[in-house]
Amino acid sequence: MTDSTIKGYYDALAQGKLIGRKCGQCGEVTFPPTTACGSCGSYEQEQVELSGKGKMLYVSHGMAPPPNPRFNDLAPYAYGHIQLEENVYVQAIITGVSIDPETLKGFFEAGPVDVVPDILEVQGLNVLAFKQA
């Protein structure tokens, strides 16, 4: 029986690691990992550990209730668009960032900000978040 891709992803998060899959056909990295390459659809992939280092390209916040009740205790929170060193883009919670307009404007004016993973445990589920490096 093949190991579950999803279970492997969450097990790695529990260890503070980010794993993806690198395609043997086109060389692109898919994150979070899936059974087929997100770029060309090939099943010829190998698991790779990502650095987790990246640039926060922008940060915002949501005014509506969180998309899942599991996140109610975290709300309100900042949410950002991250480009990892491996050229993978991720949307994630950003910890340690106030969501007031002046703070968010400051991040916008500063341009890309270095970030690193900040794995959260939310009601028994490990959730990928990032914090300023």
N, C-alpha and C positions, 0 to 999 in steps of 0.2 A: 504494500500500500504506500502511495506517495505521501510525503509529509504535506501538511496543509500550508499553503503560502500565507494565509492570514494568520494562522497560529504562529508561524515562524516570525512574522513581522512583529506581533505583540510580545512574543518571548524575547526578541531582540530589544524592543523598547524597555522591557523590564530590566534589562542589563545595561541600559543607557546607550544602546547601539542603534544605528539606523542602517537597515539593509535594503538593498534594491536588487535589481536583476540587470545584468549587462548582456546585451544581445550578441550572439555569435555571428549573426548575419550582417547587421549594420553598425554594431558597436555602441548604440545608444543605451543609456541607463534609464530604466523605468522605476519610478518610485511614487508611491509605495509599490512594492513588488506585485506583479500579476503573473498569470500563467503564460501570457503571450507578450511579446514586445509591443510597447505602446506606440512605436514608430512604424515598424514594418509588419508586425503581426507574427513574426517567427516564434516558434516554441524553443528554439535553440538558444538557451540562456544559461548564465551562471550567476549564482548569488554573489554579491559583492557588498562589502561594508563601506558605507559612505562616511566621509569625514564629519558631516554634521555642520561644518562651518559654512557660512553663507552671508549674503547681503540682504538686509530687509529693504526692499525697493519702495514700499509704502506701507503705511499703517493707518488704520481707521478703527471704528467701533460700530457696533450694531445698536440701534435704538429699540428694535423689536425684541421680544423674548428670544432666548437662545433656540436654535433649531431642534434641540433635544432637551427634555426636562433634566437630563443628567447634568447639564451645564448650568442650571439655575443658580447654584451656590457660587459659581465663578462670576456670574454676571453682575454688573456690566464689565466687559473686558475688551482689551485691544485685540485686533485681528490684523494680520499682515500678510504680505506677499513676499516670499523668500526665494532668492535664487541661490541654490547650493553650489559649492565649488565644482561639482560634477555636472553643472549646467542643467540641473533639474529644478523646476519651479514648484513651490509648495505654498499652500495657504494654511496658516496656523494661528493659534492663539499666541499673543505676545505678552509675556509676563513682565511685571515691573514697570509698566508704562501706564501713566495716568491718561485717562481718555478725555481730559479737558481740552477745549479747542486750542489753547496756547501751546500745550505740550505737543499735540498732534501737528500743529503748524510748524513747530520747531524741527520735528523729524522730517517733514516735507521739505523745508528749506535746507536742511543739512545734507540731503541727498542720501544715497545708500549708506546704511549703517551695518557694521559687522555684528553678526548674531551667532549664537551657538544653541544647541538643543537644551531644553529645560523640560524633561519628561514629567508630566503630572499624573497623579493617580486620582481618578475621578470615579467615585462609587465602584471601585474594584476594577476599573479599566485604565490601562496606561494610555495616555493621550500625548501626542507629540505637540509640544509648544516650543517657543524660542524665547531667548532673552538676549539683551544687548551684551556683546562680548566685552 
